[in-house]
Amino acid sequence: MRHLAIPALFSALLAPALPALAQDQTAAAEQRAVVFDVELYDTSGEGSNPALEKRIDLVSDELRRLIDASPKYAAVDLAPEAEHIASLGPLYKCNGCERDVAKALDGDVSFIAVVHKISTLILKIQIVGQNVATGEVFTMAGADIRGDNDESWLHGVRWLARNKLDL
């Protein structure tokens, strides 16, 4: 009888606390992720294309959605710092200025993605995840894509998120 009483006592004491413990663990695992808009580094010499702006918005939204859907991250709204972000120019050239923005947005991690357009056929996507407090890069993923169109850009971002970013 004693052996049964001890587990029953522990169950009675711990059972009410288990949902709170599980909730705390989930909250602790989810980090605030500042997912910046995808940027274009164009060395193709092909000139500007109005479809590119829409494509950048499309893949930026998709990357943000994929990161937010991960149990590890909760995407942060960039709107409070949108003007400041726009004033910085390309973040891939700003030598760490994105960390200040991510800190202002109370982010734990940040993600920057760049599409390097070499030509209409050859493009590269690189995504870098960084710890906001330390500046340490915790993930970096890149892929070559073929075709300057919505489908190939989306496929590249989705493939990287699924296979390389450990979301």
C-alpha positions as CSV (number, residue, x, y, z in Angstrom):
1,M,0.0,0.0,0.0
2,R,2.8,2.4,0.8
3,H,4.2,2.1,-2.7
4,L,0.9,3.2,-4.2
5,A,0.4,6.1,-1.8
6,I,3.7,7.8,-2.7
7,P,3.0,7.9,-6.5
8,A,-0.5,9.0,-5.8
9,L,0.8,11.8,-3.6
10,F,3.3,13.0,-6.2
11,S,0.5,12.8,-8.8
12,A,-1.8,14.8,-6.7
13,L,0.9,17.5,-6.1
14,L,2.4,17.6,-9.6
15,A,-0.7,17.2,-11.8
16,P,-2.0,20.8,-11.3
17,A,1.5,22.2,-12.0
18,L,2.1,20.2,-15.2
19,P,0.1,22.4,-17.6
20,A,1.9,25.5,-16.2
21,L,5.3,23.9,-16.6
22,A,4.5,22.8,-20.1
23,Q,3.3,26.3,-21.0
24,D,6.4,27.9,-19.5
25,Q,8.6,25.5,-21.5
26,T,6.8,26.4,-24.7
27,A,7.1,30.1,-24.1
28,A,10.8,29.8,-23.3
29,A,11.4,27.8,-26.5
30,E,9.7,30.4,-28.7
31,Q,12.1,33.3,-29.5
32,R,11.0,36.7,-30.9
33,A,12.2,36.7,-34.5
34,V,12.8,39.9,-36.5
35,V,12.5,38.7,-40.1
36,F,13.6,41.5,-42.3
37,D,12.3,41.8,-45.9
38,V,14.3,39.9,-48.5
39,E,16.8,42.2,-50.3
40,L,18.0,42.1,-53.8
41,Y,21.6,42.4,-54.8
42,D,21.5,42.7,-58.6
43,T,24.6,42.4,-60.7
44,S,22.8,41.2,-63.8
45,G,22.9,44.5,-65.6
46,E,19.4,43.8,-66.9
47,G,17.9,47.0,-65.4
48,S,14.9,47.3,-63.1
49,N,11.8,45.3,-63.4
50,P,8.6,46.3,-61.6
51,A,7.8,42.6,-61.0
52,L,10.8,42.3,-58.8
53,E,9.3,44.5,-56.1
54,K,6.2,42.3,-55.9
55,R,8.4,39.2,-55.9
56,I,10.4,40.6,-53.0
57,D,7.3,41.3,-51.1
58,L,5.9,37.8,-51.9
59,V,9.0,35.9,-50.7
60,S,9.5,38.2,-47.7
61,D,6.0,37.4,-46.6
62,E,6.6,33.7,-47.2
63,L,9.8,33.6,-45.2
64,R,8.2,35.5,-42.4
65,R,5.3,33.0,-42.4
66,L,7.6,30.0,-42.4
67,I,9.6,31.3,-39.5
68,D,6.5,32.3,-37.6
69,A,5.0,28.8,-38.2
70,S,8.0,27.2,-36.5
71,P,7.5,26.2,-32.8
72,K,10.9,27.9,-32.2
73,Y,10.0,31.4,-33.3
74,A,7.3,34.1,-33.2
75,A,7.8,36.7,-35.9
76,V,7.8,40.3,-34.8
77,D,5.9,43.1,-36.5
78,L,8.4,45.4,-38.3
79,A,5.9,48.3,-38.7
80,P,7.1,50.3,-35.6
81,E,10.6,50.5,-37.2
82,A,9.6,50.5,-40.9
83,E,10.7,54.1,-41.5
84,H,14.0,53.5,-39.8
85,I,14.6,50.3,-41.7
86,A,13.9,52.1,-45.0
87,S,16.4,54.8,-44.2
88,L,19.2,52.3,-43.6
89,G,19.5,51.2,-47.2
90,P,20.4,47.6,-47.9
91,L,20.9,45.8,-44.6
92,Y,23.5,43.4,-46.1
93,K,25.7,46.5,-46.5
94,C,25.1,48.2,-43.1
95,N,27.7,46.4,-41.1
96,G,25.4,45.2,-38.3
97,C,22.9,48.1,-38.1
98,E,20.1,45.5,-38.3
99,R,21.0,44.4,-34.7
100,D,20.0,47.9,-33.4
101,V,16.7,47.6,-35.2
102,A,16.1,44.1,-33.9
103,K,16.9,45.3,-30.4
104,A,14.5,48.2,-30.7
105,L,11.8,45.7,-31.7
106,D,12.7,43.5,-28.7
107,G,13.8,40.7,-30.9
108,D,15.8,37.7,-29.7
109,V,17.0,36.7,-33.1
110,S,17.0,38.3,-36.6
111,F,16.9,36.9,-40.1
112,I,18.3,38.6,-43.2
113,A,17.8,37.1,-46.6
114,V,19.4,38.3,-49.8
115,V,18.8,37.2,-53.4
116,H,21.8,37.8,-55.6
117,K,20.6,38.1,-59.2
118,I,23.4,37.2,-61.5
119,S,21.1,36.9,-64.6
120,T,17.6,36.1,-65.4
121,L,18.5,32.4,-65.2
122,I,21.0,32.3,-62.3
123,L,20.2,33.6,-58.8
124,K,21.4,32.7,-55.3
125,I,19.5,33.1,-52.1
126,Q,21.2,33.4,-48.7
127,I,19.5,33.5,-45.3
128,V,21.4,34.4,-42.1
129,G,20.0,34.0,-38.6
130,Q,21.7,36.0,-35.9
131,N,21.4,36.2,-32.1
132,V,20.4,39.8,-31.4
133,A,22.1,40.1,-28.0
134,T,25.5,38.6,-29.0
135,G,25.7,39.1,-32.7
136,E,26.5,35.4,-33.1
137,V,25.4,33.9,-36.4
138,F,23.5,30.7,-35.4
139,T,22.4,29.7,-38.9
140,M,23.4,30.4,-42.5
141,A,21.9,28.8,-45.5
142,G,22.3,29.4,-49.2
143,A,20.9,27.9,-52.4
144,D,21.2,28.5,-56.1
145,I,17.9,28.9,-58.0
146,R,17.2,28.9,-61.7
147,G,14.7,31.4,-63.1
148,D,13.8,34.9,-62.1
149,N,10.1,34.2,-61.4
150,D,7.8,33.9,-58.4
151,E,7.8,30.1,-58.4
152,S,11.6,29.7,-58.3
153,W,12.1,32.3,-55.6
154,L,9.3,30.8,-53.4
155,H,10.7,27.3,-54.0
156,G,14.2,28.4,-53.0
157,V,13.0,30.1,-49.8
158,R,10.8,27.1,-48.9
159,W,13.5,24.6,-49.6
160,L,16.0,26.6,-47.4
161,A,13.5,26.9,-44.6
162,R,12.6,23.2,-44.7
163,N,16.1,21.7,-45.2
164,K,18.7,24.2,-43.9
165,L,17.3,26.5,-41.3
166,D,16.2,23.9,-38.9
167,L,12.8,25.6,-38.3
